[in-house]
């Protein structure tokens, strides 16, 4: 597991073929740089087609600068072969920010709870 205390946790469960990402707080560009490295490390070991669970329930709305930097991470990993991506976010503003980062060919689901997201991922 890769972790930056107070900002994110990124882990890969090989038995479930699931990347789990939990984000917290208000980010700056330094946090985004650490996050990008954590994502790259996990993508390197994850199986092609693995699912992703992204929980943003404790994340603040990002600045435009941070949002654009997160978009570059998404673009840098565009050749990865992701499975389904479940995003847990009760905030409509965070959902809108996240949707701007989506790849057009991805299979995304948005949920209010992690349990609902896990059920959707398990139903595939």
DRENKEGU-399105 format. One record per atom (N, C-alpha, C, O): x, y, z negated; residue in one letter. Coordinates in steps of 0.05 Angstrom, whole numbers, padded with zeros to 5 digits, always signed. Atoms other than C-alpha are relative to their C-alpha. Layout:
XYZA;...
This chain:
+00017-00024+00000X;+00000+00000+00000X;+00018+00025+00000X;+00038+00026-00015X;-00013-00026-00001X;+00023+00070+00017X;-00018+00020-00014X;-00042+00019-00010X;+00017-00018+00016X;+00000+00125-00030X;+00015+00026-00004X;+00039+00026-00008X;-00010-00026+00008X;+00010+00199-00042X;-00020+00009-00021X;-00042+00017-00015X;+00018-00005+00023X;-00019+00212-00111X;-00016+00025+00003X;-00005+00047+00009X;+00018-00023-00002X;-00079+00257-00109X;-00009+00007+00028X;-00025+00025+00032X;+00007-00007-00028X;-00085+00256-00033X;-00009-00024+00017X;-00030-00021+00031X;+00009+00022-00016X;-00090+00187-00002X;+00012-00027-00009X;+00032-00028-00023X;-00009+00028+00003X;-00083+00111-00006X;-00005-00013+00027X;-00027-00011+00037X;+00003+00014-00025X;-00072+00069+00056X;+00010-00029-00005X;+00033-00033-00013X;-00008+00028+00004X;-00071-00007+00053X;-00011-00017+00022X;-00029-00009+00037X;+00009+00020-00020X;-00080-00068+00097X;-00005-00026-00014X;+00013-00037-00027X;+00007+00026+00011X;-00116-00131+00076X;+00000-00019+00023X;-00019-00020+00039X;-00003+00018-00023X;-00091-00184+00124X;-00021-00023+00000X;-00029-00032+00022X;+00020+00021+00001X;-00142-00236+00100X;-00027+00009+00011X;-00041-00007+00023X;+00025-00011-00010X;-00200-00191+00119X;+00005+00016+00026X;-00014+00024+00039X;-00007-00016-00023X;-00163-00156+00176X;-00013+00027-00002X;-00028+00036+00016X;+00013-00025+00007X;-00182-00090+00145X;+00021+00020-00009X;+00035+00016-00029X;-00016-00023+00009X;-00144-00024+00140X;-00019+00016-00017X;-00041+00023-00009X;+00016-00016+00018X;-00171+00014+00080X;+00015+00026-00005X;+00038+00027-00013X;-00012-00027+00004X;-00159+00089+00075X;-00019+00015-00018X;-00043+00017-00013X;+00015-00017+00018X;-00182+00132+00017X;+00014+00027-00002X;+00038+00028-00006X;-00012-00027+00000X;-00171+00207+00019X;-00012+00016-00023X;-00036+00012-00030X;+00008-00017+00023X;-00175+00259-00037X;+00009+00028+00005X;+00028+00033+00020X;-00010-00027+00003X;-00169+00333-00047X;+00002+00017+00025X;-00010+00011+00046X;-00004-00020-00021X;-00149+00392-00004X;+00029-00003+00011X;+00048+00000-00004X;-00026+00006-00011X;-00091+00377+00044X;+00013+00024+00012X;+00001+00044+00019X;-00017-00019-00015X;-00034+00418+00073X;+00015-00017+00020X;+00013-00041+00022X;-00014+00014-00021X;+00012+00401+00130X;+00021-00021-00010X;+00026-00040+00003X;-00018+00019+00012X;+00062+00366+00084X;-00014-00027-00006X;-00003-00048-00001X;+00015+00024+00006X;+00008+00317+00062X;-00007-00014+00026X;-00005-00039+00027X;+00006+00012-00026X;-00011+00305+00135X;+00024-00015+00010X;+00021-00037+00022X;-00024+00014-00009X;+00061+00287+00151X;+00004-00026-00015X;+00010-00047-00003X;-00001+00024+00016X;+00062+00236+00094X;-00021-00020+00009X;-00016-00044+00011X;+00022+00017-00009X;-00005+00209+00117X;+00006-00012+00027X;+00001-00036+00031X;-00007+00010-00027X;+00019+00202+00189X;+00019-00023-00003X;+00017-00043+00012X;-00019+00021+00004X;+00077+00160+00165X;-00013-00025-00012X;-00007-00048-00004X;+00014+00023+00012X;+00032+00116+00122X;-00017-00014+00020X;-00018-00039+00021X;+00016+00012-00021X;-00015+00105+00180X;+00018-00016+00020X;+00011-00039+00027X;-00018+00014-00019X;+00043+00087+00227X;+00011-00026-00012X;+00012-00046+00001X;-00010+00024+00014X;+00070+00038+00175X;-00020-00023+00000X;-00014-00046+00005X;+00022+00020+00002X;+00003+00003+00168X;-00006-00011+00028X;-00010-00035+00032X;+00007+00009-00027X;-00012+00001+00243X;+00021-00019+00011X;+00015-00037+00026X;-00022+00018-00009X;+00056-00033+00254X;-00005-00029-00009X;+00003-00047+00005X;+00003+00027+00011X;+00036-00092+00210X;-00028-00012+00004X;-00033-00036+00001X;+00028+00008-00003X;-00039-00095+00223X;-00005-00016+00026X;+00009-00011+00046X;+00008+00016-00024X;-00070-00145+00271X;-00015+00017+00019X;-00030+00035+00012X;+00016-00014-00020X;-00097-00119+00336X;-00029-00006-00005X;-00037-00028-00012X;+00028+00003+00004X;-00171-00108+00331X;-00010+00000-00028X;-00034-00006-00033X;+00009-00001+00028X;-00173-00101+00256X;-00018+00024-00004X;-00016+00044+00009X;+00019-00021+00007X;-00228-00059+00226X;+00013+00020-00019X;+00034+00015-00031X;-00010-00021+00017X;-00217+00006+00188X;-00023+00010-00017X;-00045+00015-00007X;+00019-00013+00018X;-00254+00033+00127X;+00013+00025-00010X;+00034+00024-00023X;-00010-00026+00009X;-00243+00107+00115X;-00020+00012-00019X;-00042+00018-00011X;+00017-00012+00020X;-00271+00135+00051X;+00009+00028-00006X;+00031+00032-00017X;-00007-00028+00003X;-00271+00211+00049X;-00017+00014-00022X;-00019+00038-00022X;+00019-00011+00020X;-00319+00220-00010X;+00012+00020-00018X;-00002+00038-00028X;-00012-00019+00019X;-00269+00258-00052X;+00019+00019+00015X;+00038+00030+00003X;-00017-00017-00017X;-00238+00299+00005X;-00014+00027+00003X;-00038+00029+00006X;+00010-00027-00005X;-00246+00374+00013X;-00001+00005+00030X;+00012-00010+00045X;+00000-00008-00028X;-00261+00407+00079X;+00028+00011+00007X;+00039+00026-00008X;-00027-00008-00008X;-00195+00417+00116X;+00001+00026+00015X;-00019+00035+00027X;-00004-00024-00016X;-00167+00480+00146X;+00002-00008+00030X;+00006-00032+00035X;-00002+00006-00028X;-00166+00484+00222X;+00028-00011+00006X;+00031-00030+00022X;-00027+00009-00004X;-00090+00475+00220X;+00003-00029-00008X;+00016-00045+00007X;-00001+00028+00009X;-00096+00410+00180X;-00017-00018+00018X;-00008-00040+00025X;+00018+00016-00017X;-00154+00385+00222X;+00014-00005+00027X;+00012-00028+00037X;-00014+00004-00026X;-00113+00396+00286X;+00023-00020-00003X;+00028-00036+00014X;-00022+00018+00005X;-00053+00360+00255X;-00010-00029-00003X;+00003-00048+00007X;+00012+00026+00002X;-00098+00301+00237X;-00008-00011+00028X;-00006-00035+00033X;+00007+00008-00027X;-00122+00300+00309X;+00024-00010+00015X;+00022-00028+00032X;-00025+00010-00013X;-00050+00292+00332X;+00007-00028-00010X;+00019-00043+00006X;-00005+00028+00009X;-00044+00230+00288X;-00017-00019+00015X;-00008-00040+00024X;+00018+00017-00015X;-00105+00201+00321X;+00010-00004+00029X;+00009-00026+00040X;-00010+00002-00028X;-00076+00217+00390X;+00025-00017+00001X;+00029-00032+00020X;-00025+00015+00000X;-00008+00187+00371X;-00006-00030-00002X;+00010-00046+00007X;+00007+00028+00004X;-00043+00121+00353X;-00022-00009+00020X;-00034-00030+00015X;+00021+00007-00019X;-00090+00120+00414X;+00004-00026+00014X;-00016-00038+00023X;-00004+00025-00014X;-00057+00058+00443X;-00004-00024-00018X;-00004-00047-00009X;+00007+00022+00018X;-00072+00017+00381X;-00027-00012+00008X;-00044+00002+00019X;+00025+00013-00007X;-00128-00033+00391X;-00017-00004-00025X;-00017-00025-00037X;+00016+00002+00025X;-00175-00018+00333X;-00025-00016+00004X;-00036-00019+00026X;+00026+00012+00001X;-00236-00056+00314X;-00020+00021-00006X;-00018+00044+00004X;+00020-00019+00008X;-00296-00022+00284X;+00011+00019-00021X;+00028+00011-00037X;-00010-00020+00019X;-00285+00041+00243X;-00024+00010-00015X;-00042+00023-00004X;+00022-00008+00017X;-00331+00054+00184X;+00010+00024-00016X;+00031+00023-00030X;-00008-00024+00014X;-00328+00124+00155X;-00021+00006-00022X;-00045+00009-00016X;+00018-00006+00023X;-00357+00138+00086X;+00004+00030-00007X;+00025+00038-00015X;-00002-00028+00006X;-00373+00211+00077X;-00028+00011-00004X;-00044+00012+00015X;+00026-00012+00005X;-00434+00242+00044X;-00002+00029+00011X;-00024+00040+00012X;-00001-00028-00008X;-00413+00311+00070X;-00003+00002+00031X;+00012-00010+00046X;+00004-00003-00029X;-00441+00331+00138X;+00023+00016+00013X;+00030+00010+00036X;-00023-00014-00011X;-00383+00380+00148X;+00024-00018+00004X;+00037-00016+00025X;-00022+00019-00004X;-00331+00326+00137X;-00006-00019+00023X;+00012-00027+00038X;+00007+00017-00023X;-00369+00281+00185X;+00005+00014+00026X;+00015+00002+00045X;-00005-00015-00024X;-00367+00335+00237X;+00030+00003+00006X;+00038+00000+00029X;-00029-00002-00004X;-00292+00345+00227X;+00010-00027+00010X;+00027-00028+00029X;-00010+00026-00007X;-00281+00270+00232X;-00009-00007+00029X;+00007-00019+00044X;+00009+00007-00027X;-00323+00263+00296X;+00017+00014+00021X;+00019+00004+00043X;-00017-00014-00020X;-00278+00314+00330X;+00026-00016+00005X;+00038-00012+00026X;-00025+00015-00002X;-00220+00265+00319X;-00004-00027+00014X;+00015-00041+00019X;+00006+00026-00011X;-00255+00204+00348X;+00011-00004+00028X;+00012+00014+00044X;-00006+00008-00028X;-00230+00167+00409X;-00026-00007+00013X;-00043-00020+00001X;+00025+00004-00014X;-00284+00163+00461X;-00009-00030+00001X;-00033-00035+00002X;+00007+00028-00004X;-00281+00087+00467X;-00002-00016-00026X;-00004-00040-00026X;+00001+00013+00026X;-00283+00072+00392X;-00029-00007-00008X;-00048+00004+00002X;+00025+00009+00012X;-00339+00037+00353X;-00001+00011-00028X;+00010-00001-00046X;+00000-00014+00026X;-00354+00084+00295X;-00027-00002-00013X;-00048-00003+00000X;+00024-00001+00016X;-00405+00081+00239X;+00004+00019-00023X;+00026+00020-00034X;-00002-00019+00022X;-00420+00135+00187X;-00019-00009-00022X;-00042-00016-00017X;+00015+00010+00022X;-00444+00117+00118X;+00002+00018-00024X;+00021+00033-00027X;+00000-00015+00025X;-00462+00148+00051X;+00014-00015-00022X;+00024-00003-00041X;-00013+00016+00020X;-00433+00090+00011X;+00020-00019+00012X;+00017-00027+00035X;-00020+00020-00009X;-00373+00044+00016X;-00013-00027+00004X;-00006-00042+00022X;+00014+00026-00003X;-00419-00016+00005X;-00014-00003+00026X;-00012-00024+00039X;+00014+00001-00026X;-00461+00001+00066X;+00020-00002+00023X;+00015-00016+00042X;-00020+00001-00021X;-00398+00011+00107X;+00012-00029+00002X;+00015-00039+00024X;-00010+00027+00000X;-00370-00057+00086X;-00020-00020+00011X;-00012-00039+00025X;+00021+00018-00011X;-00436-00091+00102X;-00001+00003+00030X;-00004-00018+00044X;+00000-00004-00029X;-00435-00060+00172X;+00024-00013+00013X;+00022-00026+00034X;-00024+00013-00011X;-00364-00083+00183X;-00002-00031-00001X;+00007-00044+00018X;+00003+00029+00003X;-00380-00154+00158X;-00020-00011+00020X;-00019-00035+00027X;+00021+00009-00018X;-00440-00158+00205X;+00010-00005+00029X;-00004-00016+00045X;-00010+00002-00028X;-00396-00156+00268X;+00008-00029+00006X;+00017-00034+00028X;
